[in-house]
Amino acid sequence: MDIFSASNKATYDRRKKMVAERWAEYEGDQNPIHLAAICRELPFFDHPQVGQEIARLLLADFYKELDKLSEPCP
């Protein structure tokens, strides 16, 4: 299947819409979860592990901050 096939166009359109939506959400609340979602969805030139690693790094600091805000369980 070539790059111009219907299913690749559909995937491209879906990803393009998702990136626009997630970026708008990120601009609104600065929550790195939105950036991580973008990274996980995009293939990074046939190296999806790159996006997974970027997402992991983005969320590591986010979860550390959440831990500071939460009370330990009794």
Secondary structure, DSSP 4 states (H G I P E B T S, - for coil): --TTSHHHHHHHHHHHHHHHHHHHHHHHH--HHHHHHHHHHS-TTT-HHHHHHHHHHHHHHHHHHHHHHSPPP-
